[in-house]
Amino acid sequence: MTPTTPDEALAELRAGNHRFVTGVPQHPNQDAGRRAAVADGQHPFAVIVGCSDSRLAAEIIFDRGLGDLFVVRTAGHTAGPEVLGSVEYAVTVLGTPLVVVLGHDSCGAVQAAREAVRTGSAPAGHLGAVVDAVSPSLLRAARQGVEDLDGIVDVHIAQIVETLLARSTVLAERVAGGACAVVGMSYRLSGGEARTVAQSPATLPTPAAPADPALAAG
C-alpha cells in the first residue's frame, strides 16, 4: 500500500534505505505489472529534492520503484523557482505527503562554492548560479563555527529545508496543517545510509533502523 501520511512515508523510506544498506533490497514496484499500473497516473509518496551527483540515485538508495518517488535533482540540491514549482506540484496536485532534501558527504557543489568564496573568484558560465545558491549556507556554517566540508553539507541541507518552507506558502501551509512534512537527509557515499539532519515539523518520529533486515522488509 502507498503511504498516505508523512509518518508512514518517512518510515517507508527508512525501511528501504535499511534494506539497501544491509544488502537485502526487495526492488519493489519494478516489474511489468507495476509499469502498467502507473501508466495512467501517479501517486508518489515522497518528493526527493536531491543532488545531481551520479551516486545519489534515490530509487536505489531507498529501494523503491516506478511511481513511488517524485525526484527533483540539481547540483547542490538548491531551491530555485523550478524546484519550488516542482515540489508544489507534487504536494498539491499529486497529494504527496513528504518532501525530502537529500544531500551527501563530499558534495562537489559545496566544495566549489567554498573555493569560490575563499578565492573571491566566481566560476565561469552558469556554475556561478549554483555557487550563489549555496553561498548562504556557507555563511550560516561560518556563523556556527562549522568548518569541515561534511559539516557544511549538513548545514546546507538544513538551510534548504528552511528555504523551501520560507519561499513556498503552499508547502508551509500543508506542513502546518499536518498534510505534509519536510525532512533533510544526508547520504553517506561509502556506507549507503541516509541519516536525518533536519525536519519540519520537529515532532516527526525518529526511530532507529531495525536491526533485523526482515523487520525492515515487513
WOSULWO-V201491 format. One record per backbone hydrogen bond with DSSP energy under -0.5 kcal/mol. CO is the residue of the C=O (numbers start at 1). NH is the residue of the N-H. If there is no record, write none. Layout:
CO;NH
CO;NH
This chain:
5;9
6;10
7;11
8;12
9;13
10;14
11;15
12;16
13;17
14;18
15;19
16;20
17;21
18;22
19;23
19;24
20;23
27;30
29;66
31;35
32;36
33;37
34;38
36;39
38;41
46;70
47;49
47;100
48;50
48;72
49;102
50;74
53;56
56;58
57;60
57;61
58;62
59;64
60;63
65;68
65;69
68;45
68;46
69;71
70;48
72;50
74;52
74;77
80;84
81;85
82;86
83;87
84;88
85;89
86;90
87;91
88;92
89;93
89;94
90;96
97;181
98;47
99;183
100;49
100;102
101;103
101;185
102;51
103;187
104;107
107;111
108;112
109;113
110;114
111;115
112;116
113;117
114;118
115;119
116;120
116;121
124;127
125;128
126;129
126;130
127;131
128;132
129;133
130;134
131;135
132;136
134;137
134;138
135;139
136;140
137;141
138;142
139;143
140;144
141;146
142;145
145;147
148;152
149;153
150;154
151;155
152;156
153;157
154;158
155;159
156;160
157;161
158;162
159;163
160;164
161;165
162;166
163;167
164;168
167;169
168;172
169;173
170;174
171;175
172;176
173;177
174;179
174;180
175;178
181;99
182;200
183;101
184;197
184;198
185;103
186;195
187;105
187;189
188;192
193;188
193;195
195;186
198;184
200;182
201;204
211;213
212;215
212;216
213;217
214;218
